[in-house]
Amino acid sequence: MKAATLKLCLPVIAMTAQQTAASLVIPPFLQELQYPVSAIGSLISVAPALSLLARLPSGLAYRRDRARAFLLGAISVMTLCTFLYSFAAQSLYFALVQAFFGFAYGATGTIYLAFFVEALPPDEDRHHAMGYYAGCLAIGYSAGGFAAGYVADKFGYALTFQLASVLGLICIALLLFLRPPPSSQAVKDPGKEKSDQPALASLKAMLEPRLATIVVVSLFLNLLHQMGHAFLPLYGLAVGLTLTQVGAIRAFYSLCNAIIRPFSGSVAKRVGQRRLSRAGLPLQSAFMMLVPLFHDFGPLVTLFVLAGFLRALVLVANSISMVEDIDTTRASRGIVSGVYNAAGDIGNILGPSAGGLIATFTGVAGLFVVGPLMIVVLFFLSLWGCRFAGRSIRLGHS
């Protein structure tokens, strides 16, 4: 890795660790304030909902010459919100802080990815660079979760939020030293590219069974992930784990994802990406359903590592399907990518809310059985619906 690329990667670790630290501490923080589990799930969902809303506007607003100013503003909002979490005892106040944080985080992630690609040294291998970028995301998830759990156990939730905001200040300082090098070649504005087909035709192509199936897998994969991710701290505390141990479980889960993803492409080629996408999610759900059977740290780490292994395989297989299985003469690559990512965001939003609703009736332990089971049933019903829609479309064209 070149020194210039390393400088670009460091802010990724800081901003991801900040977001992860906050997400780990928010559920038990709200529980300590005596919020019901349904309200906890709904308040958690505010951030991903606003993050989703920020993606398109921030992408449209992106300009290379003002990207750093945009990033400094968005990360400043994230940092302030992280600090304010510790004072947000009332539900309305907390929801407002969560909303601003989510919007700023969505804008930051969208803008920084484009900024990162354009600021790479001309002689840097782009494929390797994107691997470094993904690896830094995993480092941020792992380090942020583990550190936040340790600090929360030792010093409490308020100080954890306040120390997490320091990561934002570090990220701002790192950005001040970044100077994107001038482009070595003229780069056309991708926003001015003309698609081979109108946007409406591309949107209609969403009904094609292959694209619809990819969207379904992305939606339910993230729904399952967020449901378990949001309520693991509450389950861990209920069975006697410390937040340090919960943070360590999340860290191992994230590390497993980071390690497996680079090797998942070869597995998908041997098994078949479509078959792997369909089989992997039910298997991951099966491991999640075993969680209430175990109360100790070791078995729970093992279960979540296995679930992380399957998530990595399914995620990569579904990404390969998005690239290889879609006819780009019928749906533009931009529309496909946008729908794919939006489906994942919707899964992130629905996971905590649906989990909170289910836990209201079943308890947190029961959530890990009923939630994954319902996801698998809805997943297969949705896949059947995709096939039925595909047959209807073909009959309509004949």
TASULNOR-V60755 format. One record per residue. N is the residue number from 1. SS is DSSP state (helix for helix, strand for strand, loop for the rest). PHI is phi in radians with two decimals (NA if undefined). Layout:
BEGIN
n:N ss:SS phi:PHI
n:N ss:SS phi:PHI
END
This chain:
BEGIN
n:1 ss:loop phi:NA
n:2 ss:loop phi:-1.34
n:3 ss:helix phi:-1.04
n:4 ss:helix phi:-1.12
n:5 ss:helix phi:-1.21
n:6 ss:helix phi:-1.06
n:7 ss:helix phi:-1.08
n:8 ss:helix phi:-1.26
n:9 ss:helix phi:-1.37
n:10 ss:helix phi:-1.05
n:11 ss:helix phi:-1.07
n:12 ss:helix phi:-1.07
n:13 ss:helix phi:-1.10
n:14 ss:helix phi:-1.13
n:15 ss:helix phi:-1.20
n:16 ss:helix phi:-1.24
n:17 ss:helix phi:-1.11
n:18 ss:helix phi:-1.08
n:19 ss:helix phi:-1.13
n:20 ss:helix phi:-1.17
n:21 ss:helix phi:-1.05
n:22 ss:helix phi:-1.13
n:23 ss:helix phi:-1.14
n:24 ss:helix phi:-1.21
n:25 ss:helix phi:-1.50
n:26 ss:helix phi:-1.01
n:27 ss:helix phi:-1.03
n:28 ss:helix phi:-1.20
n:29 ss:helix phi:-1.08
n:30 ss:helix phi:-1.20
n:31 ss:helix phi:-1.12
n:32 ss:helix phi:-1.11
n:33 ss:loop phi:-1.44
n:34 ss:loop phi:1.19
n:35 ss:loop phi:-1.40
n:36 ss:loop phi:-1.20
n:37 ss:helix phi:-1.09
n:38 ss:helix phi:-1.13
n:39 ss:helix phi:-1.20
n:40 ss:helix phi:-1.06
n:41 ss:helix phi:-1.07
n:42 ss:helix phi:-1.16
n:43 ss:helix phi:-1.17
n:44 ss:helix phi:-1.10
n:45 ss:helix phi:-1.24
n:46 ss:helix phi:-1.06
n:47 ss:helix phi:-1.13
n:48 ss:helix phi:-1.11
n:49 ss:helix phi:-1.14
n:50 ss:helix phi:-1.25
n:51 ss:helix phi:-1.08
n:52 ss:helix phi:-1.06
n:53 ss:helix phi:-1.12
n:54 ss:helix phi:-1.42
n:55 ss:helix phi:-1.09
n:56 ss:helix phi:-1.17
n:57 ss:helix phi:-1.04
n:58 ss:helix phi:-1.21
n:59 ss:helix phi:-1.13
n:60 ss:helix phi:-1.19
n:61 ss:helix phi:-1.42
n:62 ss:loop phi:-1.07
n:63 ss:loop phi:-2.41
n:64 ss:helix phi:-1.05
n:65 ss:helix phi:-1.30
n:66 ss:helix phi:-2.11
n:67 ss:helix phi:-1.10
n:68 ss:helix phi:-1.15
n:69 ss:helix phi:-1.12
n:70 ss:helix phi:-1.04
n:71 ss:helix phi:-1.12
n:72 ss:helix phi:-1.07
n:73 ss:helix phi:-1.17
n:74 ss:helix phi:-1.16
n:75 ss:helix phi:-1.23
n:76 ss:helix phi:-1.09
n:77 ss:helix phi:-1.13
n:78 ss:helix phi:-0.99
n:79 ss:helix phi:-1.13
n:80 ss:helix phi:-1.10
n:81 ss:helix phi:-1.13
n:82 ss:helix phi:-1.05
n:83 ss:helix phi:-1.16
n:84 ss:helix phi:-1.27
n:85 ss:helix phi:-0.93
n:86 ss:helix phi:-1.18
n:87 ss:helix phi:-1.87
n:88 ss:loop phi:-1.58
n:89 ss:loop phi:-1.49
n:90 ss:loop phi:-1.45
n:91 ss:helix phi:-1.09
n:92 ss:helix phi:-1.14
n:93 ss:helix phi:-1.07
n:94 ss:helix phi:-1.09
n:95 ss:helix phi:-1.09
n:96 ss:helix phi:-1.15
n:97 ss:helix phi:-1.08
n:98 ss:helix phi:-1.10
n:99 ss:helix phi:-1.16
n:100 ss:helix phi:-1.12
n:101 ss:helix phi:-1.10
n:102 ss:helix phi:-1.09
n:103 ss:helix phi:-1.11
n:104 ss:helix phi:-1.14
n:105 ss:helix phi:-1.18
n:106 ss:helix phi:-1.09
n:107 ss:helix phi:-1.14
n:108 ss:helix phi:-1.09
n:109 ss:helix phi:-1.08
n:110 ss:helix phi:-1.18
n:111 ss:helix phi:-1.25
n:112 ss:helix phi:-1.19
n:113 ss:helix phi:-1.08
n:114 ss:helix phi:-1.13
n:115 ss:helix phi:-1.06
n:116 ss:helix phi:-1.04
n:117 ss:helix phi:-1.11
n:118 ss:helix phi:-1.27
n:119 ss:helix phi:-1.56
n:120 ss:loop phi:-1.10
n:121 ss:loop phi:-1.02
n:122 ss:loop phi:-1.01
n:123 ss:loop phi:-1.67
n:124 ss:loop phi:-1.47
n:125 ss:loop phi:-1.22
n:126 ss:helix phi:-1.15
n:127 ss:helix phi:-1.11
n:128 ss:helix phi:-1.11
n:129 ss:helix phi:-1.08
n:130 ss:helix phi:-1.20
n:131 ss:helix phi:-1.13
n:132 ss:helix phi:-1.10
n:133 ss:helix phi:-1.06
n:134 ss:helix phi:-1.12
n:135 ss:helix phi:-1.13
n:136 ss:helix phi:-1.18
n:137 ss:helix phi:-1.03
n:138 ss:helix phi:-1.14
n:139 ss:helix phi:-1.09
n:140 ss:helix phi:-1.09
n:141 ss:helix phi:-1.06
n:142 ss:helix phi:-1.21
n:143 ss:helix phi:-1.15
n:144 ss:helix phi:-1.11
n:145 ss:helix phi:-1.15
n:146 ss:helix phi:-1.15
n:147 ss:helix phi:-1.13
n:148 ss:helix phi:-1.13
n:149 ss:helix phi:-1.09
n:150 ss:helix phi:-1.14
n:151 ss:helix phi:-1.12
n:152 ss:helix phi:-1.11
n:153 ss:helix phi:-1.12
n:154 ss:helix phi:-1.49
n:155 ss:helix phi:-2.20
n:156 ss:loop phi:1.75
n:157 ss:helix phi:-1.27
n:158 ss:helix phi:-1.06
n:159 ss:helix phi:-1.17
n:160 ss:helix phi:-1.09
n:161 ss:helix phi:-1.06
n:162 ss:helix phi:-1.18
n:163 ss:helix phi:-1.23
n:164 ss:helix phi:-1.11
n:165 ss:helix phi:-1.16
n:166 ss:helix phi:-1.11
n:167 ss:helix phi:-1.05
n:168 ss:helix phi:-1.13
n:169 ss:helix phi:-1.13
n:170 ss:helix phi:-1.11
n:171 ss:helix phi:-1.08
n:172 ss:helix phi:-1.07
n:173 ss:helix phi:-1.08
n:174 ss:helix phi:-1.12
n:175 ss:helix phi:-1.13
n:176 ss:helix phi:-1.12
n:177 ss:loop phi:-1.64
n:178 ss:loop phi:-1.52
n:179 ss:loop phi:-2.21
n:180 ss:loop phi:-1.02
n:181 ss:loop phi:-1.18
n:182 ss:loop phi:-1.09
n:183 ss:loop phi:-1.07
n:184 ss:loop phi:-1.39
n:185 ss:loop phi:-2.59
n:186 ss:loop phi:-1.14
n:187 ss:loop phi:-2.02
n:188 ss:loop phi:-1.32
n:189 ss:loop phi:-1.24
n:190 ss:helix phi:-1.10
n:191 ss:helix phi:-1.20
n:192 ss:helix phi:-1.71
n:193 ss:loop phi:-1.15
n:194 ss:loop phi:-1.70
n:195 ss:loop phi:-1.33
n:196 ss:loop phi:-1.23
n:197 ss:loop phi:-2.44
n:198 ss:loop phi:-1.14
n:199 ss:helix phi:-1.07
n:200 ss:helix phi:-1.07
n:201 ss:helix phi:-1.13
n:202 ss:helix phi:-1.13
n:203 ss:helix phi:-1.15
n:204 ss:helix phi:-1.12
n:205 ss:helix phi:-1.18
n:206 ss:helix phi:-1.04
n:207 ss:helix phi:-1.34
n:208 ss:loop phi:-1.06
n:209 ss:helix phi:-1.05
n:210 ss:helix phi:-1.16
n:211 ss:helix phi:-1.19
n:212 ss:helix phi:-1.07
n:213 ss:helix phi:-1.13
n:214 ss:helix phi:-1.09
n:215 ss:helix phi:-1.12
n:216 ss:helix phi:-1.07
n:217 ss:helix phi:-1.08
n:218 ss:helix phi:-1.07
n:219 ss:helix phi:-1.07
n:220 ss:helix phi:-1.31
n:221 ss:helix phi:-1.11
n:222 ss:helix phi:-1.32
n:223 ss:helix phi:-1.07
n:224 ss:helix phi:-1.11
n:225 ss:helix phi:-1.06
n:226 ss:helix phi:-1.24
n:227 ss:helix phi:-1.09
n:228 ss:helix phi:-1.24
n:229 ss:helix phi:-1.11
n:230 ss:helix phi:-1.25
n:231 ss:helix phi:-1.82
n:232 ss:helix phi:-1.05
n:233 ss:helix phi:-1.02
n:234 ss:helix phi:-1.19
n:235 ss:helix phi:-1.15
n:236 ss:helix phi:-1.04
n:237 ss:helix phi:-1.14
n:238 ss:helix phi:-1.16
n:239 ss:loop phi:-1.73
n:240 ss:loop phi:1.71
n:241 ss:loop phi:-1.38
n:242 ss:loop phi:-1.59
n:243 ss:helix phi:-1.15
n:244 ss:helix phi:-1.07
n:245 ss:helix phi:-1.18
n:246 ss:helix phi:-1.10
n:247 ss:helix phi:-1.07
n:248 ss:helix phi:-1.18
n:249 ss:helix phi:-1.06
n:250 ss:helix phi:-1.07
n:251 ss:helix phi:-1.11
n:252 ss:helix phi:-1.12
n:253 ss:helix phi:-1.06
n:254 ss:helix phi:-1.17
n:255 ss:helix phi:-1.12
n:256 ss:helix phi:-1.04
n:257 ss:helix phi:-1.04
n:258 ss:helix phi:-1.15
n:259 ss:helix phi:-1.31
n:260 ss:helix phi:-1.35
n:261 ss:helix phi:-0.94
n:262 ss:helix phi:-1.09
n:263 ss:helix phi:-1.74
n:264 ss:helix phi:-1.29
n:265 ss:helix phi:-1.06
n:266 ss:helix phi:-1.17
n:267 ss:helix phi:-1.14
n:268 ss:helix phi:-1.11
n:269 ss:helix phi:-1.17
n:270 ss:helix phi:-1.32
n:271 ss:helix phi:-1.48
n:272 ss:loop phi:1.80
n:273 ss:helix phi:-1.12
n:274 ss:helix phi:-1.20
n:275 ss:helix phi:-1.09
n:276 ss:helix phi:-1.15
n:277 ss:helix phi:-1.11
n:278 ss:helix phi:-1.32
n:279 ss:helix phi:-1.52
n:280 ss:helix phi:-1.17
n:281 ss:helix phi:-1.16
n:282 ss:helix phi:-1.05
n:283 ss:helix phi:-1.15
n:284 ss:helix phi:-1.09
n:285 ss:helix phi:-1.09
n:286 ss:helix phi:-1.09
n:287 ss:helix phi:-1.13
n:288 ss:helix phi:-1.14
n:289 ss:helix phi:-1.22
n:290 ss:loop phi:-1.46
n:291 ss:helix phi:-0.95
n:292 ss:helix phi:-1.12
n:293 ss:helix phi:-1.36
n:294 ss:loop phi:-2.21
n:295 ss:loop phi:-2.12
n:296 ss:loop phi:-1.71
n:297 ss:helix phi:-1.08
n:298 ss:helix phi:-1.03
n:299 ss:helix phi:-1.07
n:300 ss:helix phi:-1.20
n:301 ss:helix phi:-1.04
n:302 ss:helix phi:-1.05
n:303 ss:helix phi:-1.07
n:304 ss:helix phi:-1.28
n:305 ss:helix phi:-1.15
n:306 ss:helix phi:-1.11
n:307 ss:helix phi:-1.12
n:308 ss:helix phi:-1.14
n:309 ss:helix phi:-1.05
n:310 ss:helix phi:-1.21
n:311 ss:helix phi:-1.06
n:312 ss:helix phi:-1.07
n:313 ss:helix phi:-1.09
n:314 ss:helix phi:-1.17
n:315 ss:helix phi:-1.07
n:316 ss:helix phi:-1.18
n:317 ss:helix phi:-1.07
n:318 ss:helix phi:-1.20
n:319 ss:helix phi:-1.14
n:320 ss:helix phi:-1.10
n:321 ss:helix phi:-1.06
n:322 ss:helix phi:-1.07
n:323 ss:helix phi:-1.46
n:324 ss:helix phi:-1.70
n:325 ss:loop phi:-1.70
n:326 ss:loop phi:-1.78
n:327 ss:loop phi:-1.38
n:328 ss:loop phi:-1.29
n:329 ss:loop phi:-1.40
n:330 ss:loop phi:-1.80
n:331 ss:loop phi:-2.39
n:332 ss:loop phi:-1.13
n:333 ss:helix phi:-1.06
n:334 ss:helix phi:-1.14
n:335 ss:helix phi:-1.13
n:336 ss:helix phi:-1.06
n:337 ss:helix phi:-1.10
n:338 ss:helix phi:-1.12
n:339 ss:helix phi:-1.14
n:340 ss:helix phi:-1.03
n:341 ss:helix phi:-1.23
n:342 ss:helix phi:-1.13
n:343 ss:helix phi:-1.07
n:344 ss:helix phi:-1.10
n:345 ss:helix phi:-1.12
n:346 ss:helix phi:-1.11
n:347 ss:helix phi:-1.07
n:348 ss:helix phi:-1.10
n:349 ss:helix phi:-1.31
n:350 ss:helix phi:-1.26
n:351 ss:helix phi:-0.96
n:352 ss:helix phi:-1.13
n:353 ss:helix phi:-1.14
n:354 ss:helix phi:-1.11
n:355 ss:helix phi:-1.09
n:356 ss:helix phi:-1.11
n:357 ss:helix phi:-1.15
n:358 ss:helix phi:-1.13
n:359 ss:helix phi:-1.13
n:360 ss:helix phi:-1.04
n:361 ss:helix phi:-1.70
n:362 ss:helix phi:-1.91
n:363 ss:helix phi:1.48
n:364 ss:helix phi:-1.15
n:365 ss:helix phi:-1.12
n:366 ss:helix phi:-1.11
n:367 ss:helix phi:-0.99
n:368 ss:helix phi:-1.26
n:369 ss:helix phi:-1.73
n:370 ss:helix phi:-1.21
n:371 ss:helix phi:-1.04
n:372 ss:helix phi:-1.04
n:373 ss:helix phi:-1.10
n:374 ss:helix phi:-1.12
n:375 ss:helix phi:-1.11
n:376 ss:helix phi:-1.13
n:377 ss:helix phi:-1.08
n:378 ss:helix phi:-1.14
n:379 ss:helix phi:-1.07
n:380 ss:helix phi:-1.24
n:381 ss:helix phi:-1.11
n:382 ss:helix phi:-1.19
n:383 ss:helix phi:-1.10
n:384 ss:helix phi:-1.10
n:385 ss:helix phi:-1.09
n:386 ss:helix phi:-1.11
n:387 ss:helix phi:-1.14
n:388 ss:helix phi:-1.08
n:389 ss:helix phi:-1.12
n:390 ss:helix phi:-1.10
n:391 ss:helix phi:-1.14
n:392 ss:helix phi:-1.10
n:393 ss:helix phi:-1.14
n:394 ss:helix phi:-1.11
n:395 ss:helix phi:-1.15
n:396 ss:helix phi:-1.19
n:397 ss:helix phi:-1.40
n:398 ss:loop phi:-1.49
END
